[in-house]
Amino acid sequence: MFASFAQEIRYALRQLRKAPGFTVTALLTLALGIGVTAAVYSVVQSVLLQPLPYPDPGSLVGVAWAFPHSKPNAEQAGSSADFVRENSQEFSSAAVLDDGMSAVNLSVNGGHAELINALRVSQSYFGTLGGTPALGRIFSPGEDRPGGGRTVVLSDGLWMRIFSRDPAVVGRTIRIDQESFTVVGVMPRSFAAMGETEPGVIGIPDLWMPLQLSSKDPGYDGDNYQMIARLRPGVSLEQARLQLSALQQPFYERFPNYKTWQNGGRSLHEFQVWKLQDVVVSDSRRSLLTLMGAVIAVLLVACLNLAGLMIARAMRRSHEIALRAALGATRGQLLRLLACEGMLLAVGGAALALLVTRAATSMLLHSAPLSIPALHGEPGAWITSSVVFLAALASTAIFSLLPAWLLLRSRSREMRLGGPSLGENVSHARLSRTLMVAQVALAMVLVSTASLLLGTFVKLRALPSGVEPKQLAVVQVSLKGDHYASTRQTMQFVTAVMDRLSHSPGVDRVAAVFGLPLDRGLNIGAGPMDRSEIKKTIEFRAVTPGYFKTMGISMLAGRDIADSDRADTDPVIVIGQTTAARWWPSRSPIGEYIRVGNEKNWRIVGVVSDVQNRSLVETQGLLVFAPMTQLSDEFTGILNGWIPTSFAIRTSAHVNLTQVAQRAVAEADPEIPVAKLSTMQAVIDSTMEAPRFFSLLAAGFSVFALLLTVIGLFGLLSYQVTQRAREIGVRMALGSGRFGILRLFLLRGLALASVGIVLGCAASWLMRPVVSHLLSDMGIETAGQAANGAANVVMNGAQATLLAIAVILIAAVTASWLPARRAASVEPMQALRSE
C-alpha cells in the first residue's frame, strides 16, 4: 500500500515537472491566496475572537456617556464619570482614565530627556483589570486625590529599556516634564494595556500616573475620559443597562447645562454599557471583517482558477485513466492517483504560504493604519500554521478532487479506451463555464470596489489643505509641567528656538503654533461679544508673528499678527474666512470683538483664508488665531498640557534639519527632546493613510484576481480549441471563413465574461453598504451621510462600475484573442485527419 502510494507520488512529481508553467502558476497562486488569507484570519482571531487577557474577562465592561446608537465606547466627561461612581450599584469596581495617552518627557539621572507615552488612571484601574505589580505596589487612594503625591508605575518594557530590569528601581526618583516623581511599582510583561497615542493610533503605555480627577481640571466638563468597570457577581449586562438608564434623569437635574449637548437628531447623551471586548475592538472590527471578506474572495478566485485548469488537465488524461481502468484499477485507486497532483501542489503552496503569511501579518500589524489592539501580542505560530494547513486542505478538495470526481463519475466517450475525442463532455463544459463565470463575477466585485476606493483616494489627494506644504518642515516639542505653566517661560523657550532656527543655513522663515493644521488643536466655545446667544465650538490656534506667511495662508482682510501685539497691549485676534462669513455675513468683521471661553475679549484685526484643521474632508469649521504672547498663564498651561508646540520652518532649498532642530531645542532647554520632525506634506499624507492603504490593497487584490481570471479564461478557451479541432475543421471545410471562427471563439469568451459581469454588478450593488461603512471608518462620508458643506470625495458608484466593466471586458478580449487566433489558423485537412 505504502509502496503504491509512493509510486503515485513520484509519478505526480514527474507530471508536474513536465508542465513547469502550470506548476509555477499553481504554486504562486496558492501561496498568495492562502498566505494573505491566513495572515488576515490570524489577526482577526487574535483581535476579535480571543477573550481579553484579564481574569474573568466576561464581567469587564466599558461605561459610556454618549449619544444613542454610538458604536461601543467608554467615553465619559469628568462630571458624568464621578456621578456614575457615586450612584451606581451594579459594579464591584470602576476606574476612570484619560481618553488617550499623552507624550511626556522622561529624564533619568539628569540625562537628556526622551519622549515616552504616559496614561493617567484612577487608583482602581489596576484592580478592576485584575493586574498585580511584579515589583512594588500600585497607587494608593491618597495618591489619586487632587494634590496627592507624584508617583508612577512603570511598564515592563520601560523597566527593561531604561532601567535594565534593576529591582532597586522601586523608590527611585525620576523626572517627568521637569518634575520629580517616585517609582512605586512595575507591572509584569503579561499585563496588557492599550491606549490611543493619537486619534486612530493604538499603543502601549510606558508608565502610568495617578489621574487625580478634579472638577477644577480644564477638561473635566468635556468628554475627555474613559470608564471601565467590573460587574458584580450575578449582575447581567442588561441589568446594568437598566440601572444606568435610571441615572439619566437625576444626572440632567444636577447638570442641566449638558442639555445643550445635542446631535443632529436633537438627542441627548445617555449612559450606556458594553462588554469591554466590544469597546476595545470597535474601531477595528468592521475594517478587519471587510478585509477578511476581500481575501476570502481572492482565495475563492484562486481556487476556482486552479479547479478549471485541473479539470482541463484531468480531461487530457482520459485515455490514460481508461487504460488503467481496463487493466483493473479501481475507482478509489484512480481517484487517489488524480488527487496526488493536487495534494503535492497544496503542500508546496502551503509551504510558500507560510512565508507570505509571516510577511503579510507583520505588514498588517505594523504598517496598516488600523487601530489594531494587540493585547495578545502577535498571533502565535501555531495559529498561522493551522490556518495555512486547513486552507491548503480546503483548496485541495476544491481544485483536485472535483475534477477527479468529474472524470470518474461516468464512462463517457472520453473514458473509452482508444475512442476519439470529438469534443467536450456536456457536464464538463457546463462545470468549466460555471467556474469561469464565478471567477469573473468575483473579479468584477473586487475591481469595482478597487475602482471606487482608488477614485476616492485620487479625489482626496486633490483636496486643498489651506497651506503650502512645499519645502515646509515641522518640528514639535512637548512643554508640559509646572516649568512651562506660564506664558513668559513658554515664550522664552519658543523665542530661543525660533532665533536659532532662523539663523540656520537654508531657512527662510520660522513661526510657532499651538495646534498644527491637520494634527491637533484646541476646540473651545466662543462667539461675538455683542451676541452672547451665539456661542459655538471653534478651533483655537495660538501663533507667533509671521505664521500665516510661513505656512502659505493668504491674508484676505486687515493685518497680520505683529511683534507689537504684546501682553501689555490690547488683545487682538485673526479669524478664518468661514468664521467671518457666518458671524458677520453682510459686513467686515474688522474691529469686532470675540469672547473665547472664559478668556478676555479679543478684537478682530484680520481675516485669513480657511485651513483644514482635522482632516481634508471635514466640514469647514470656525477658526481663530491669537498671539501667543497675549495668552493668560492659565490658558498657556492648558495648551501646553494638551497640545504640542510646533515650529513651522520654510526653507529655500531641500536641507536636512534633523541636527539643526535637535541642537536648537537642546540649547534652549536640555530636558526637552524633539518629539517629531517631519515635513508638512508628511503631516498631510498621514491623514490619508487609511484611504491609501485600503485603495492600494483593493487594487492589489483586484489585479491578482483579474490576472487569474485572464489565465483561467485563456486556459478554458485553449482547451476548447484543442477539443474541438475536428469540429473547426468540419466548419471550415463546409465554407466557414477564418474570421467567422475567430469571431466564434471571441464571442464565447465575451459571453462568459458578460454573464459574470452581470452577476458581479449585482453583488457589487449589494456590497455598497459595506464599502460605505469602510469609507466612514476612514472619516470619509458618502453623499447620503455627509454633513452640510462637507467635501464629498467619494467616487460615483456608477462610474466605478462602468470602469470595472471596461476593465473586465478588456481582460476578456485579451484572454480570448490568442485561443481564437489559434482556432482560426487551424488547417481543415490536418484537423480532419487528426484524432
Stockholm file with secondary structure:
# STOCKHOLM 1.0

chainA/1-835         MFASFAQEIRYALRQLRKAPGFTVTALLTLALGIGVTAAVYSVVQSVLLQPLPYPDPGSLVGVAWAFPHSKPNAEQAGSSADFVRENSQEFSSAAVLDDGMSAVNLSVNGGHAELINALRVSQSYFGTLGGTPALGRIFSPGEDRPGGGRTVVLSDGLWMRIFSRDPAVVGRTIRIDQESFTVVGVMPRSFAAMGETEPGVIGIPDLWMPLQLSSKDPGYDGDNYQMIARLRPGVSLEQARLQLSALQQPFYERFPNYKTWQNGGRSLHEFQVWKLQDVVVSDSRRSLLTLMGAVIAVLLVACLNLAGLMIARAMRRSHEIALRAALGATRGQLLRLLACEGMLLAVGGAALALLVTRAATSMLLHSAPLSIPALHGEPGAWITSSVVFLAALASTAIFSLLPAWLLLRSRSREMRLGGPSLGENVSHARLSRTLMVAQVALAMVLVSTASLLLGTFVKLRALPSGVEPKQLAVVQVSLKGDHYASTRQTMQFVTAVMDRLSHSPGVDRVAAVFGLPLDRGLNIGAGPMDRSEIKKTIEFRAVTPGYFKTMGISMLAGRDIADSDRADTDPVIVIGQTTAARWWPSRSPIGEYIRVGNEKNWRIVGVVSDVQNRSLVETQGLLVFAPMTQLSDEFTGILNGWIPTSFAIRTSAHVNLTQVAQRAVAEADPEIPVAKLSTMQAVIDSTMEAPRFFSLLAAGFSVFALLLTVIGLFGLLSYQVTQRAREIGVRMALGSGRFGILRLFLLRGLALASVGIVLGCAASWLMRPVVSHLLSDMGIETAGQAANGAANVVMNGAQATLLAIAVILIAAVTASWLPARRAASVEPMQALRSE
#=GR chainA/1-835 SS CHHHHHHHHHHHHHHHHHCHHHHHHHHHHHHHHHHHHHHHHHHHIIIIISCCSSSSGGGEEEEEEECTTCCSCCEECHHHHHHHHHHCCSEEEEEEEESSCEEEEEESTTCCCEEEEEEEECTTHHHHHTCCCSEECCCCTGGGSTTCCCEEEECHHHHHHHHTTCGGGTTCEEEETTEEEEEEEECCTTCCCCEEEETTEEECCSEEEECCCCTTSTTTTSSCEEEEEEECTTCCHHHHHHHHHTTHHHHHHHCGGGGGCCCTTCCCCEEEEEEHHHHHHTTTHHHHHHHHHHHHHHHHHHHHHHHHHHHHHHHHTHHHHHHHHHTTCCHHHHHHHHHHHHHHHHHHHHHHHHHHHHHHHHHHHHTSCSCCCCTTCSCCHHHHHHHHHHHHHHHHIIIIIHHHHHHHSSCCGGGSTTCCCCSCCHHHHHHHHHHHHHHHHHHHHHHHHHHHHHHHHHHHHTSCCSSCCTTEEEEEECCCSGGGCSHHHHHHHHHHHHHHHHTSTTEEEEEEEESCTTTCCEEEEEEETTCTTCCEEEEEEEECTTHHHHHTCCEEEECCCCTTCCTTSCCEEEEEHHHHHHHSTTSCCTTCEEEETTSCEEEEEEEECCCCSSCTTSCCCCEEEEEGGGSCHHHHHHHHHHSCEEEEEEESSCCCCHHHHHHHHHHHCTTCCCCEEEEHHHHHHHTTHHHHHHHHHHHHHHHHHHHHHHHHHHHHHHHHHHHTHHHHHHHHHTTCCHHHHHHHHHHHHHHHHHHHHHHHHHHHHHHHHHHHHHHHHTTCCCTTTCCTTCCCCCCCHHHHHHHHHHHHHHHHHHHHHHHHHHHHTCCHHHHHHCC
#=GC SS_cons         CHHHHHHHHHHHHHHHHHCHHHHHHHHHHHHHHHHHHHHHHHHHIIIIISCCSSSSGGGEEEEEEECTTCCSCCEECHHHHHHHHHHCCSEEEEEEEESSCEEEEEESTTCCCEEEEEEEECTTHHHHHTCCCSEECCCCTGGGSTTCCCEEEECHHHHHHHHTTCGGGTTCEEEETTEEEEEEEECCTTCCCCEEEETTEEECCSEEEECCCCTTSTTTTSSCEEEEEEECTTCCHHHHHHHHHTTHHHHHHHCGGGGGCCCTTCCCCEEEEEEHHHHHHTTTHHHHHHHHHHHHHHHHHHHHHHHHHHHHHHHHTHHHHHHHHHTTCCHHHHHHHHHHHHHHHHHHHHHHHHHHHHHHHHHHHHTSCSCCCCTTCSCCHHHHHHHHHHHHHHHHIIIIIHHHHHHHSSCCGGGSTTCCCCSCCHHHHHHHHHHHHHHHHHHHHHHHHHHHHHHHHHHHHTSCCSSCCTTEEEEEECCCSGGGCSHHHHHHHHHHHHHHHHTSTTEEEEEEEESCTTTCCEEEEEEETTCTTCCEEEEEEEECTTHHHHHTCCEEEECCCCTTCCTTSCCEEEEEHHHHHHHSTTSCCTTCEEEETTSCEEEEEEEECCCCSSCTTSCCCCEEEEEGGGSCHHHHHHHHHHSCEEEEEEESSCCCCHHHHHHHHHHHCTTCCCCEEEEHHHHHHHTTHHHHHHHHHHHHHHHHHHHHHHHHHHHHHHHHHHHTHHHHHHHHHTTCCHHHHHHHHHHHHHHHHHHHHHHHHHHHHHHHHHHHHHHHHTTCCCTTTCCTTCCCCCCCHHHHHHHHHHHHHHHHHHHHHHHHHHHHTCCHHHHHHCC
//
